[in-house]
Amino acid sequence: MLMWVLGVLIFVVGLLFSIAWHELGHLSTAKLFGIRVPQYMVGFGKTVWSTRRGETEYGLKAIPFGGYIRMIGMFPPGADGRITKRSSSPWRTMIEDARSASYEELQPGDETRMFYTRAPWKRVIVMFAGPGMNLILAIGLFLTLFMGIGVTRTTPTIATVNECVVPVGEKTDTCKPDAEKSPANAAGLRAGDTVLAFGGVKIHDYTQLQGLIRDSAGKHVEIDVRHQDGTLATLPADIKANTLAAIDKDGYPIKGKTVTAGFLGITPAMGVHHMSFGESTDEMARLAGHGVESLAQLPGKIPGLWHAVVDGAPRDQDSPVGMIGAARLGGDVFAADLPLSVQLTVFVQMLAYLNFMLFLFNMLPLLPLDGGHIAGALWESLRRGLAKVLRRPDPGPFDVARLMPVAYVVAGVFICFTGLVMAADIVNPVRLN
């Protein structure tokens, strides 16, 4: 239990650092461009601690699941130059409330230090700097993991040999009386052997070997191996067709899907692999693709989350997790009976992937996310550029405040989704596999 609590605390510290790092990106670039920033806060809710340095108050709040900086003049004044409420319309009230809030701490001399007065490209930099810092941190953590700590991977060395041909889903340690010997058993392969070549093809990693085995159903092949004592041997094997779990392009099983493919009957040993820089960038590109796919698939995960909370249905391992769920997984990592190096690997990978997902999520072109403000600045730049080319009057700054009703709807959806994920993380959490 103590190790679990320690894991949760360490993950929360990592999360707080990621949030503070994100907001530091906004803060540093805002100050670089002369925008006044009254507040820099990590967390939400009641202020636990704060201190003032110069014109900015720095502090920690009670709920450590977010953060913000407050910049003055986020939105331009209305068309009539006023920033107070002028209508009883609820939509107009939303707009003017947001506009008024961005001018609450306006002081004499701030007229030229407001966010909206900066050139669009400067506003893009300020808003991109937050998620950009998460991206930098994710890349740094991934490179540290891939090149420094190393990653645990399957190897062409054999950990166990199946005695018989066993379809997917059945126990591999029990053979029926009439069960057929596995090709590996019949060929004389044994635990500790390293496969050097398969059917004349030199083997570099287990994923390559797995693909060759699956494509060789019904074929007679020769397998070159190196035994544990260093001796070399060439063993003939007749690859059997068997019902196996389907795998994706990266070699991971596809849940609930099976295929008929070649079967040898071996389980690979695990080993630590230190990637080159090129391998690391390729792996990060692969993970980035998975991240984009995961983000696009979030709406489709809502029914599963609902049933996990309301009906107690089993929680999918690829189900979305929130900060509570991620912290619990951090506790599971440290409480698991695993070597410290493996615990460190899993923890760093989780924190790196979290930062990458924060980058992707914040870049969505929706208010109130950073990407929404970036989209507004880019649209303003386009409008002004077209007006200049067409020799028309400058249309002035784009009033992002007019999109606040949409922002409230988006925020409401995010809050509901976050609440659902939080409930699932509490009553039916994803556990470390």
TIDRENZA-585528 format. One record per residue (C-alpha): residue in three letters; residue number from 1; x, z, y. Coordinates in nm, 3 decimals, always signed. Last residue first. Layout:
("ala", NUM, (X, Z, Y))
...
//
This chain:
("asn", 433, (-0.201, -1.717, -0.520))
("leu", 432, (-0.212, -1.488, -0.218))
("arg", 431, (-0.573, -1.396, -0.153))
("val", 430, (-0.833, -1.565, +0.062))
("pro", 429, (-1.067, -1.297, +0.190))
("asn", 428, (-1.432, -1.235, +0.095))
("val", 427, (-1.571, -0.952, +0.310))
("ile", 426, (-1.311, -0.935, +0.590))
("asp", 425, (-1.169, -1.288, +0.600))
("ala", 424, (-1.520, -1.430, +0.554))
("ala", 423, (-1.646, -1.229, +0.852))
("met", 422, (-1.351, -1.348, +1.062))
("val", 421, (-1.412, -1.709, +0.961))
("leu", 420, (-1.778, -1.680, +1.062))
("gly", 419, (-1.688, -1.513, +1.392))
("thr", 418, (-1.429, -1.782, +1.466))
("phe", 417, (-1.687, -2.052, +1.398))
("cys", 416, (-1.939, -1.881, +1.628))
("ile", 415, (-1.676, -1.834, +1.900))
("phe", 414, (-1.558, -2.195, +1.868))
("val", 413, (-1.915, -2.325, +1.898))
("gly", 412, (-1.977, -2.107, +2.203))
("ala", 411, (-1.650, -2.222, +2.361))
("val", 410, (-1.754, -2.584, +2.311))
("val", 409, (-2.095, -2.514, +2.469))
("tyr", 408, (-1.933, -2.326, +2.757))
("ala", 407, (-1.683, -2.609, +2.808))
("val", 406, (-1.967, -2.862, +2.819))
("pro", 405, (-2.130, -2.658, +3.097))
("met", 404, (-1.782, -2.636, +3.257))
("leu", 403, (-1.740, -3.012, +3.287))
("arg", 402, (-1.818, -3.015, +3.660))
("ala", 401, (-1.533, -2.767, +3.704))
("val", 400, (-1.291, -3.047, +3.614))
("asp", 399, (-1.347, -3.194, +3.960))
("phe", 398, (-1.114, -3.494, +3.959))
("pro", 397, (-0.894, -3.476, +4.266))
("gly", 396, (-0.946, -3.734, +4.540))
("pro", 395, (-1.120, -4.070, +4.509))
("asp", 394, (-0.844, -4.233, +4.720))
("pro", 393, (-1.016, -4.513, +4.912))
("arg", 392, (-1.002, -4.859, +4.753))
("arg", 391, (-0.712, -5.099, +4.755))
("leu", 390, (-0.783, -5.219, +4.400))
("val", 389, (-0.433, -5.114, +4.288))
("lys", 388, (-0.461, -4.784, +4.476))
("ala", 387, (-0.808, -4.713, +4.342))
("leu", 386, (-0.690, -4.791, +3.991))
("gly", 385, (-0.401, -4.545, +4.023))
("arg", 384, (-0.626, -4.276, +4.168))
("arg", 383, (-0.871, -4.310, +3.883))
("leu", 382, (-0.595, -4.315, +3.619))
("ser", 381, (-0.424, -4.008, +3.764))
("glu", 380, (-0.756, -3.824, +3.774))
("trp", 379, (-0.823, -3.918, +3.412))
("leu", 378, (-0.478, -3.791, +3.314))
("ala", 377, (-0.542, -3.460, +3.493))
("gly", 376, (-0.880, -3.416, +3.322))
("ala", 375, (-0.736, -3.499, +2.979))
("ile", 374, (-0.462, -3.241, +3.032))
("his", 373, (-0.724, -2.983, +3.132))
("gly", 372, (-0.916, -3.054, +2.812))
("gly", 371, (-0.598, -3.044, +2.604))
("asp", 370, (-0.530, -2.691, +2.726))
("leu", 369, (-0.857, -2.578, +2.569))
("pro", 368, (-1.159, -2.483, +2.784))
("leu", 367, (-1.239, -2.769, +2.774))
("leu", 366, (-1.190, -3.036, +2.511))
("pro", 365, (-0.912, -3.291, +2.462))
("leu", 364, (-0.782, -3.119, +2.145))
("met", 363, (-0.419, -3.025, +2.224))
("asn", 362, (-0.489, -2.654, +2.180))
("phe", 361, (-0.581, -2.704, +1.815))
("leu", 360, (-0.274, -2.912, +1.733))
("phe", 359, (-0.030, -2.668, +1.893))
("leu", 358, (-0.200, -2.364, +1.742))
("met", 357, (-0.183, -2.545, +1.405))
("phe", 356, (+0.193, -2.585, +1.447))
("asn", 355, (+0.231, -2.220, +1.539))
("leu", 354, (+0.038, -2.111, +1.230))
("tyr", 353, (+0.247, -2.346, +1.014))
("ala", 352, (+0.567, -2.180, +1.135))
("leu", 351, (+0.427, -1.830, +1.084))
("met", 350, (+0.311, -1.911, +0.730))
("gln", 349, (+0.642, -2.081, +0.641))
("val", 348, (+0.841, -1.785, +0.775))
("phe", 347, (+0.633, -1.544, +0.564))
("val", 346, (+0.653, -1.755, +0.247))
("thr", 345, (+1.033, -1.788, +0.272))
("leu", 344, (+1.083, -1.419, +0.358))
("gln", 343, (+0.878, -1.314, +0.056))
("val", 342, (+1.079, -1.555, -0.163))
("ser", 341, (+1.409, -1.414, -0.036))
("leu", 340, (+1.282, -1.058, -0.085))
("pro", 339, (+1.219, -1.130, -0.453))
("leu", 338, (+0.851, -1.112, -0.550))
("asp", 337, (+0.627, -0.835, -0.680))
("ala", 336, (+0.368, -0.892, -0.409))
("ala", 335, (+0.311, -0.627, -0.139))
("phe", 334, (+0.514, -0.818, +0.122))
("val", 333, (+0.326, -1.144, +0.065))
("asp", 332, (-0.011, -0.971, +0.036))
("gly", 331, (+0.041, -0.807, +0.375))
("gly", 330, (+0.112, -1.145, +0.535))
("leu", 329, (-0.199, -1.275, +0.361))
("arg", 328, (-0.395, -0.996, +0.526))
("ala", 327, (-0.250, -1.097, +0.864))
("ala", 326, (-0.354, -1.458, +0.801))
("gly", 325, (-0.707, -1.347, +0.713))
("ile", 324, (-0.733, -1.136, +1.028))
("met", 323, (-0.591, -1.417, +1.244))
("gly", 322, (-0.835, -1.667, +1.101))
("val", 321, (-0.843, -1.840, +0.766))
("pro", 320, (-0.982, -2.183, +0.684))
("ser", 319, (-1.055, -2.238, +0.311))
("asp", 318, (-0.780, -2.413, +0.117))
("gln", 317, (-0.783, -2.144, -0.155))
("asp", 316, (-1.161, -2.181, -0.179))
("arg", 315, (-1.354, -1.854, -0.151))
("pro", 314, (-1.576, -1.781, -0.450))
("ala", 313, (-1.942, -1.740, -0.350))
("gly", 312, (-2.041, -1.398, -0.215))
("asp", 311, (-2.380, -1.533, -0.113))
("val", 310, (-2.373, -1.461, +0.261))
("val", 309, (-2.000, -1.456, +0.339))
("ala", 308, (-1.860, -1.705, +0.086))
("his", 307, (-2.176, -1.915, +0.123))
("trp", 306, (-2.117, -1.946, +0.497))
("leu", 305, (-1.747, -2.023, +0.453))
("gly", 304, (-1.828, -2.299, +0.203))
("pro", 303, (-2.090, -2.444, +0.438))
("ile", 302, (-1.839, -2.440, +0.731))
("lys", 301, (-1.557, -2.624, +0.552))
("gly", 300, (-1.688, -2.970, +0.642))
("pro", 299, (-1.651, -2.890, +1.011))
("leu", 298, (-1.282, -2.802, +0.954))
("gln", 297, (-1.190, -3.133, +0.785))
("ala", 296, (-1.040, -3.294, +1.097))
("leu", 295, (-0.816, -2.991, +1.154))
("ser", 294, (-0.704, -2.996, +0.791))
("glu", 293, (-0.622, -3.368, +0.810))
("val", 292, (-0.416, -3.314, +1.126))
("gly", 291, (-0.229, -3.028, +0.959))
("his", 290, (-0.170, -3.228, +0.641))
("gly", 289, (-0.014, -3.505, +0.847))
("ala", 288, (+0.203, -3.251, +1.029))
("leu", 287, (+0.310, -3.109, +0.691))
("arg", 286, (+0.428, -3.454, +0.583))
("ala", 285, (+0.612, -3.507, +0.913))
("met", 284, (+0.773, -3.165, +0.871))
("glu", 283, (+0.885, -3.264, +0.521))
("asp", 282, (+1.037, -3.588, +0.649))
("thr", 281, (+1.212, -3.401, +0.930))
("ser", 280, (+1.354, -3.151, +0.681))
("glu", 279, (+1.473, -3.422, +0.442))
("gly", 278, (+1.661, -3.587, +0.730))
("phe", 277, (+1.813, -3.255, +0.839))
("ser", 276, (+1.928, -3.191, +0.484))
("met", 275, (+1.725, -2.957, +0.268))
("his", 274, (+1.847, -2.641, +0.097))
("his", 273, (+1.673, -2.615, -0.243))
("val", 272, (+1.603, -2.286, -0.417))
("gly", 271, (+1.502, -2.322, -0.783))
("met", 270, (+1.196, -2.306, -1.003))
("ala", 269, (+1.195, -2.406, -1.371))
("pro", 268, (+0.972, -2.690, -1.486))
("thr", 267, (+0.707, -2.652, -1.758))
("ile", 266, (+0.731, -2.899, -2.044))
("gly", 265, (+0.480, -3.068, -2.272))
("leu", 264, (+0.552, -3.441, -2.252))
("phe", 263, (+0.210, -3.575, -2.149))
("gly", 262, (+0.132, -3.921, -2.013))
("ala", 261, (-0.196, -3.956, -1.828))
("thr", 260, (-0.572, -3.928, -1.863))
("val", 259, (-0.707, -3.792, -1.536))
("thr", 258, (-0.870, -3.471, -1.413))
("lys", 257, (-1.033, -3.360, -1.088))
("gly", 256, (-1.172, -3.013, -1.015))
("lys", 255, (-0.905, -2.918, -0.760))
("ile", 254, (-0.644, -3.186, -0.698))
("pro", 253, (-0.309, -3.059, -0.828))
("tyr", 252, (-0.005, -3.098, -0.595))
("gly", 251, (+0.251, -3.373, -0.656))
("asp", 250, (+0.286, -3.488, -0.295))
("lys", 249, (+0.078, -3.804, -0.345))
("asp", 248, (-0.204, -3.596, -0.493))
("ile", 247, (-0.231, -3.476, -0.851))
("ala", 246, (-0.505, -3.511, -1.113))
("ala", 245, (-0.512, -3.231, -1.369))
("leu", 244, (-0.434, -3.353, -1.718))
("thr", 243, (-0.622, -3.496, -2.015))
("asn", 242, (-0.359, -3.628, -2.255))
("ala", 241, (-0.188, -3.950, -2.359))
("lys", 240, (+0.122, -3.874, -2.565))
("ile", 239, (+0.484, -3.962, -2.484))
("asp", 238, (+0.685, -4.039, -2.799))
("ala", 237, (+1.026, -3.878, -2.749))
("pro", 236, (+1.386, -3.970, -2.835))
("leu", 235, (+1.658, -3.717, -2.737))
("thr", 234, (+1.994, -3.808, -2.579))
("ala", 233, (+2.231, -3.514, -2.567))
("leu", 232, (+2.492, -3.361, -2.338))
("thr", 231, (+2.668, -3.029, -2.392))
("gly", 230, (+2.694, -2.786, -2.101))
("asp", 229, (+2.598, -2.469, -2.291))
("gln", 228, (+2.258, -2.470, -2.121))
("his", 227, (+2.189, -2.816, -2.259))
("arg", 226, (+2.226, -3.132, -2.050))
("val", 225, (+1.955, -3.387, -2.114))
("asp", 224, (+1.908, -3.761, -2.149))
("ile", 223, (+1.553, -3.851, -2.254))
("glu", 222, (+1.484, -4.165, -2.454))
("val", 221, (+1.138, -4.315, -2.437))
("his", 220, (+0.865, -4.428, -2.677))
("lys", 219, (+0.550, -4.514, -2.483))
("gly", 218, (+0.187, -4.411, -2.542))
("ala", 217, (+0.149, -4.258, -2.194))
("ser", 216, (+0.455, -4.339, -1.982))
("asp", 215, (+0.313, -4.328, -1.628))
("arg", 214, (+0.255, -3.952, -1.641))
("ile", 213, (+0.611, -3.891, -1.760))
("leu", 212, (+0.758, -4.107, -1.483))
("gly", 211, (+0.554, -3.929, -1.217))
("gln", 210, (+0.659, -3.586, -1.342))
("leu", 209, (+1.024, -3.689, -1.345))
("gln", 208, (+1.008, -3.803, -0.982))
("thr", 207, (+0.836, -3.477, -0.880))
("tyr", 206, (+1.097, -3.287, -1.083))
("asp", 205, (+1.393, -3.407, -0.881))
("his", 204, (+1.683, -3.657, -0.895))
("ile", 203, (+1.637, -3.812, -1.240))
("lys", 202, (+1.832, -4.125, -1.340))
("val", 201, (+1.601, -4.383, -1.499))
("gly", 200, (+1.702, -4.497, -1.850))
("gly", 199, (+1.375, -4.384, -2.008))
("phe", 198, (+1.414, -4.043, -1.847))
("ala", 197, (+1.753, -3.936, -1.716))
("leu", 196, (+1.931, -3.608, -1.639))
("val", 195, (+1.671, -3.363, -1.771))
("thr", 194, (+1.814, -3.012, -1.762))
("asp", 193, (+1.770, -2.803, -2.076))
("gly", 192, (+1.719, -2.431, -2.022))
("ala", 191, (+1.411, -2.403, -2.241))
("arg", 190, (+1.421, -2.647, -2.529))
("leu", 189, (+1.379, -3.016, -2.602))
("gly", 188, (+1.387, -3.099, -2.972))
("ala", 187, (+1.194, -3.426, -2.964))
("ala", 186, (+0.895, -3.279, -3.152))
("asn", 185, (+0.871, -2.989, -2.909))
("ala", 184, (+0.890, -3.219, -2.606))
("pro", 183, (+0.634, -3.460, -2.758))
("ser", 182, (+0.395, -3.168, -2.811))
("lys", 181, (+0.314, -3.099, -3.174))
("glu", 180, (-0.042, -3.193, -3.271))
("ala", 179, (-0.296, -2.917, -3.310))
("asp", 178, (-0.463, -2.883, -3.649))
("pro", 177, (-0.414, -2.505, -3.673))
("lys", 176, (-0.499, -2.458, -3.304))
("cys", 175, (-0.209, -2.376, -3.073))
("thr", 174, (-0.192, -2.072, -2.846))
("asp", 173, (+0.054, -2.030, -2.559))
("thr", 172, (-0.070, -2.320, -2.346))
("lys", 171, (-0.421, -2.184, -2.301))
("glu", 170, (-0.675, -2.454, -2.224))
("gly", 169, (-0.765, -2.578, -1.873))
("val", 168, (-0.580, -2.908, -1.899))
("pro", 167, (-0.555, -3.043, -2.253))
("val", 166, (-0.291, -2.887, -2.484))
("val", 165, (-0.058, -3.094, -2.703))
("cys", 164, (+0.147, -2.845, -2.904))
("glu", 163, (+0.441, -2.605, -2.886))
("asn", 162, (+0.469, -2.630, -2.508))
("val", 161, (+0.829, -2.606, -2.386))
("thr", 160, (+0.923, -2.351, -2.119))
("ala", 159, (+1.151, -2.334, -1.812))
("ile", 158, (+1.292, -2.688, -1.830))
("thr", 157, (+1.540, -2.794, -1.561))
("pro", 156, (+1.424, -3.098, -1.363))
("thr", 155, (+1.352, -2.862, -1.074))
("thr", 154, (+1.034, -2.722, -0.915))
("arg", 153, (+1.089, -2.605, -0.562))
("thr", 152, (+1.152, -2.285, -0.369))
("val", 151, (+1.261, -2.371, -0.017))
("gly", 150, (+1.590, -2.298, +0.155))
("ile", 149, (+1.680, -2.010, +0.385))
("gly", 148, (+1.891, -2.224, +0.618))
("met", 147, (+1.794, -2.592, +0.600))
("phe", 146, (+1.424, -2.579, +0.511))
("leu", 145, (+1.339, -2.234, +0.648))
("thr", 144, (+1.546, -2.243, +0.965))
("leu", 143, (+1.431, -2.601, +1.024))
("phe", 142, (+1.068, -2.494, +0.977))
("leu", 141, (+1.110, -2.197, +1.210))
("gly", 140, (+1.266, -2.409, +1.484))
("ile", 139, (+1.002, -2.681, +1.446))
("ala", 138, (+0.723, -2.423, +1.466))
("leu", 137, (+0.879, -2.256, +1.771))
("ile", 136, (+0.911, -2.591, +1.951))
("leu", 135, (+0.549, -2.678, +1.863))
("asn", 134, (+0.428, -2.340, +1.986))
("met", 133, (+0.621, -2.397, +2.310))
("gly", 132, (+0.452, -2.737, +2.346))
("pro", 131, (+0.115, -2.565, +2.306))
("gly", 130, (+0.190, -2.375, +2.628))
("ala", 129, (+0.396, -2.641, +2.809))
("phe", 128, (+0.119, -2.900, +2.778))
("met", 127, (-0.091, -2.732, +3.048))
("val", 126, (+0.196, -2.700, +3.297))
("ile", 125, (+0.335, -3.046, +3.215))
("val", 124, (-0.007, -3.211, +3.256))
("arg", 123, (-0.053, -3.028, +3.586))
("lys", 122, (+0.281, -3.165, +3.708))
("trp", 121, (+0.183, -3.518, +3.607))
("pro", 120, (-0.149, -3.481, +3.792))
("ala", 119, (+0.025, -3.393, +4.121))
("arg", 118, (-0.030, -3.033, +4.227))
("thr", 117, (-0.318, -2.939, +4.455))
("tyr", 116, (-0.539, -2.841, +4.159))
("phe", 115, (-0.310, -2.554, +4.064))
("met", 114, (-0.313, -2.384, +4.403))
("arg", 113, (+0.005, -2.306, +4.593))
("thr", 112, (-0.057, -2.506, +4.912))
("glu", 111, (-0.355, -2.301, +5.028))
("asp", 110, (-0.189, -1.985, +4.902))
("gly", 109, (-0.054, -1.888, +5.244))
("pro", 108, (-0.321, -1.627, +5.303))
("gln", 107, (-0.440, -1.493, +4.968))
("leu", 106, (-0.665, -1.634, +4.696))
("glu", 105, (-0.730, -1.377, +4.427))
("glu", 104, (-1.089, -1.475, +4.348))
("tyr", 103, (-1.030, -1.849, +4.395))
("ser", 102, (-1.033, -1.954, +4.026))
("ala", 101, (-1.329, -1.724, +3.966))
("ser", 100, (-1.530, -1.904, +4.234))
("arg", 99, (-1.487, -2.241, +4.063))
("ala", 98, (-1.589, -2.103, +3.725))
("asp", 97, (-1.895, -1.938, +3.876))
("glu", 96, (-1.967, -2.260, +4.067))
("ile", 95, (-1.982, -2.470, +3.752))
("met", 94, (-2.180, -2.218, +3.549))
("thr", 93, (-2.423, -2.177, +3.839))
("arg", 92, (-2.469, -2.553, +3.856))
("trp", 91, (-2.568, -2.554, +3.490))
("pro", 90, (-2.804, -2.258, +3.539))
("ser", 89, (-2.966, -2.429, +3.839))
("ser", 88, (-3.020, -2.172, +4.115))
("ser", 87, (-2.795, -2.367, +4.346))
("arg", 86, (-2.523, -2.318, +4.609))
("lys", 85, (-2.287, -2.068, +4.452))
("thr", 84, (-1.966, -2.025, +4.649))
("ile", 83, (-1.658, -2.247, +4.660))
("arg", 82, (-1.730, -2.458, +4.966))
("gly", 81, (-1.554, -2.777, +5.068))
("asp", 80, (-1.873, -2.982, +5.076))
("ala", 79, (-1.771, -3.182, +4.770))
("gly", 78, (-1.695, -2.861, +4.585))
("pro", 77, (-1.355, -2.693, +4.603))
("pro", 76, (-1.091, -2.804, +4.351))
("phe", 75, (-1.057, -2.622, +4.017))
("met", 74, (-0.765, -2.417, +3.882))
("gly", 73, (-0.712, -2.277, +4.231))
("ile", 72, (-0.516, -1.966, +4.139))
("met", 71, (-0.340, -1.947, +3.805))
("arg", 70, (-0.432, -1.674, +3.555))
("ile", 69, (-0.221, -1.659, +3.243))
("tyr", 68, (-0.381, -1.612, +2.904))
("gly", 67, (-0.365, -1.447, +2.564))
("gly", 66, (-0.507, -1.451, +2.216))
("phe", 65, (-0.573, -1.244, +1.906))
("pro", 64, (-0.408, -0.912, +1.994))
("ile", 63, (-0.725, -0.726, +2.106))
("ala", 62, (-0.617, -0.424, +2.315))
("lys", 61, (-0.441, -0.597, +2.601))
("leu", 60, (-0.072, -0.623, +2.686))
("gly", 59, (+0.062, -0.679, +3.036))
("tyr", 58, (+0.249, -0.868, +3.306))
("glu", 57, (+0.118, -0.864, +3.664))
("thr", 56, (+0.264, -1.144, +3.879))
("glu", 55, (+0.354, -1.150, +4.250))
("gly", 54, (+0.692, -0.983, +4.212))
("arg", 53, (+0.708, -0.802, +3.882))
("arg", 52, (+0.402, -0.590, +3.816))
("thr", 51, (+0.364, -0.382, +3.503))
("ser", 50, (+0.096, -0.360, +3.238))
("trp", 49, (-0.004, -0.160, +2.933))
("val", 48, (-0.316, -0.121, +2.720))
("thr", 47, (-0.545, -0.347, +2.925))
("lys", 46, (-0.895, -0.357, +2.779))
("gly", 45, (-1.014, -0.683, +2.630))
("phe", 44, (-0.793, -0.977, +2.537))
("gly", 43, (-0.437, -1.020, +2.414))
("val", 42, (-0.109, -1.111, +2.583))
("met", 41, (-0.153, -1.122, +2.959))
("tyr", 40, (+0.025, -1.298, +3.246))
("gln", 39, (-0.157, -1.243, +3.575))
("pro", 38, (-0.138, -1.337, +3.946))
("val", 37, (+0.021, -1.681, +3.890))
("arg", 36, (+0.092, -1.869, +4.214))
("ile", 35, (+0.175, -2.235, +4.163))
("gly", 34, (+0.518, -2.330, +4.300))
("phe", 33, (+0.600, -2.608, +4.049))
("leu", 32, (+0.857, -2.400, +3.861))
("lys", 31, (+0.619, -2.102, +3.874))
("ala", 30, (+0.359, -2.305, +3.685))
("thr", 29, (+0.628, -2.431, +3.446))
("ser", 28, (+0.743, -2.080, +3.359))
("leu", 27, (+0.395, -1.934, +3.324))
("his", 26, (+0.245, -2.208, +3.105))
("gly", 25, (+0.538, -2.202, +2.864))
("leu", 24, (+0.546, -1.822, +2.871))
("glu", 23, (+0.181, -1.830, +2.761))
("his", 22, (+0.277, -1.997, +2.434))
("trp", 21, (+0.574, -1.762, +2.375))
("ala", 20, (+0.347, -1.460, +2.436))
("ile", 19, (+0.100, -1.597, +2.180))
("ser", 18, (+0.374, -1.668, +1.923))
("phe", 17, (+0.529, -1.325, +1.986))
("leu", 16, (+0.193, -1.160, +1.933))
("leu", 15, (+0.152, -1.349, +1.605))
("gly", 14, (+0.497, -1.247, +1.483))
("val", 13, (+0.419, -0.884, +1.570))
("val", 12, (+0.087, -0.918, +1.386))
("phe", 11, (+0.275, -1.062, +1.086))
("ile", 10, (+0.516, -0.769, +1.082))
("leu", 9, (+0.225, -0.523, +1.103))
("val", 8, (+0.039, -0.690, +0.816))
("gly", 7, (+0.352, -0.695, +0.599))
("leu", 6, (+0.420, -0.327, +0.672))
("val", 5, (+0.061, -0.242, +0.577))
("trp", 4, (+0.107, -0.426, +0.245))
("met", 3, (+0.444, -0.257, +0.187))
("leu", 2, (+0.286, +0.086, +0.238))
("met", 1, (+0.000, +0.000, +0.000))
//
